[in-house]
C-alpha cells in the first residue's frame, strides 16, 4: 500500500492535492489507504475522501459529516469499537469490517472524472482479490456500486443500483447498495438513520 500513498497516476487529482497541501500543510492530502480488519467479512466502499474529512485525517470517513452516521451505525451493529471517529490516531477499531473508497484521492468538488475512477480501480480490484474472507460488500452510492462491478470485471449494466438492493456476485459474495451517508443525503432525508440501520440489518443477516 505504500505505492498507493505515492500514486500520482491521475494528473488532475495529483495537482489538486499539491494545491491542498500548500493551503493546508497539516492535512494528509495524499491518497487515503483502506482502514479496518484485513480479515473482515464486510467491506464498505465509499466514493472518495472528503476535503476536511479523510483528506485531512488520512482515514476513510474520519472527521467529516458523512462519517457521523456511518460510525454510529457501525458501532450499533457491532462493527466498530466506538461510535465516533475524529482522528486517525484515536482508539477506534473496526471489527469484521474494512472501509475503502472507489477513488483514493480527494477530487475537486468531490466529483471524480470517469477516467480517474477507471485509473484508480485496480487498487479496489486488488483489495477484493486479497480478501479471501470477504462475504458482503456495501456500496455507498452509484459510483461505488459501479466501481465494484468494474473491479470484478462485470458489465456496468449487469446489476442495477438501488437503495437496499441485494446482488449475488460471482463466487457467492453479496453486494448490497445504499445511498451514500453524505451531508446532503442525510439533511434532505433521502437517507435516514432508520434507512441506514435497515441496510445493516440486512448485512447482519447475510453474515449470520
N, C-alpha and C positions, 0 to 999 in steps of 0.2 A: 504493500500500500504506500510505501514511501515514494514510489514512482507516481502515484496519483497526486500526492502533495506537490510534486514538481511539474505536473502536467500543464502545458500551455498550448494544447492542440487546437483550441478554439481562439483565434486571434482577437475577436471582439471581446470575449469574456476575459481573456488574459489582460488585455489593455484596460478593461474596466476595473478589474481587480487591482491593477497597478495604481490607477487613479484613486481608488478607495483607500489603499494603503497609505497614499500620500496624505489624504484628508483625515484618515483615522489610523495613525500609526500603532495604536494599541489594539486594533482589530486583528482577528485571524486573517481575513481577506485572502484566503487561498482555497483550493479545493477542500471540501469537507468530507472526512472519512466516515464510513458507517460506524454505528455505535451499538453496543449491546453484546449479547451472548452469541458466541461463534457457533455454538451447537443448538441454536434456537430452532424451535419448530414453527415460529411465526416471524415472517419478515414483513415490515411495513415500508412501503415505497412512497415517498413524497415527491414533490415537484422539483424544488431547488432550494438552496439556502436563502433565508431572508436577510435583508441588508443589516438589520440591527439584532437579528437572532443568531442563527447558526454562522452566518458570515462574521459576526462579532465574536462569538464564543468558541467556534470551532467544533460544535457538536450539534447534530441534527435536532431541529425544533427547540433548542435550548435558548431561553432568554427572549422569545418573541410571543406574540399573541397566539399564533397557531399552536404553540406548544402547551398552552394553558389547558385546553380541553383534552388534548392528546395525553398528556402525562397524568392528568386527573383520572382519565378513563383507564389508562394502563394500570395505575395503582389500584383502582376499584376492582379490576378483574384479575389481579394477582400477577401482572406482568411487570410491575415496577415497584421498587422498594420504598418510594415516597411519591407524593402527588405533585410535587413542584420541581422544576428543573430550571435553575437560574444561571449556572456556570458549569463549564466543563470539568472543574475540579471539585464539584460538590459530591455528596455521598450517594447520589442516585445510582442504583444498579438496575439493569433490566434483567428480567427473569424469563427465560424461554422465549425471548423476543429480541429482535435486532431491527434497527432503523437505518434506512439509507434514502437516497434521493435519485430520481431519474437523471438529473443533471447535478453534478457535484460542485459547480461554481455558481456564484451569485450572478444572475443575468440582469441587465438593465430593465427596470420596471417589472422585475420578476417574470419576464417573458422570454424564455429561451427560444431561439430560432430552430426550425426543423433540422437544419444541418448540424446544429450544436447537440440536439438530442441524439441524433444518429452517431455523431462522433463520440459522445460520452457513453454510448450504450454498451460498449464492450466491457466496461467496468461492472455494470449491472449483470451482464451475462456471466462474467467470471464469478461474481458473488453467488449467483444462483447455482453455478456448477460446483462451487466449493462448499455447498451447504447440504450435505447428504441427509441431515435430519429434518430438513425443511418440509413442512406439510401444508402450511397455509401462507399465502401471500395476500396482504391487504394493500390494494392500490388506492391511494388518496387522490382522486381526481382522474380526469380523462388522460392527461399527459402521462401520468404514472401507469395507468392501465395499458396505454399503447406502448410504453417503454418496456413493460414486462413481456408483452406479446413479441415485440421486436427482439428482445434478448433471448427468447425461446425459439426464434425462427418461425413464428406463426404469422399468418397474414393479418393485417390490421383489421380486416373485415370479418375475421374468424369468430370473434366474440365481441358482442356489443356492450359498451359501458352503460351501467345503470346503478343508481344508488341501491345498495343491498343485494346486488346480483351475485350469484354464485356460479362459478365456471369450473368445470373439471378440466385440468390441463393434462397434456401427455405425461405419462408416468404416474398419474394419480394425484398429483398436488392439486390444491384448490385455490383458485383466485377469487377473492371477494372484493367487490368495489364499494367505495364510499365517496361521497362528496368530501372535498378537502376541508380540513378543520381550520380554514383561514378566517381572518377577522371579518372579511366581507360575508362569507357564508354563515358564520355564527351570528353576526349582528343583524343580518337580514332574515335570520331563522330559516334559511334554506337547509341548514344543518343544525338541529337542536341537540342538546345533551342527551335527551331520550333517544333520538335517532341514532346517535353515535354509540350509545350503550347497546342498542339492539344489534348493531353490527358486531360488537364484541361478544354479545351472547351467542351469535351465530359462530363466531370464531371458537369460543369455548366448546360449543357443541362439536365442532369439527375435531378438536384436539382431545376430546374426552376419551 
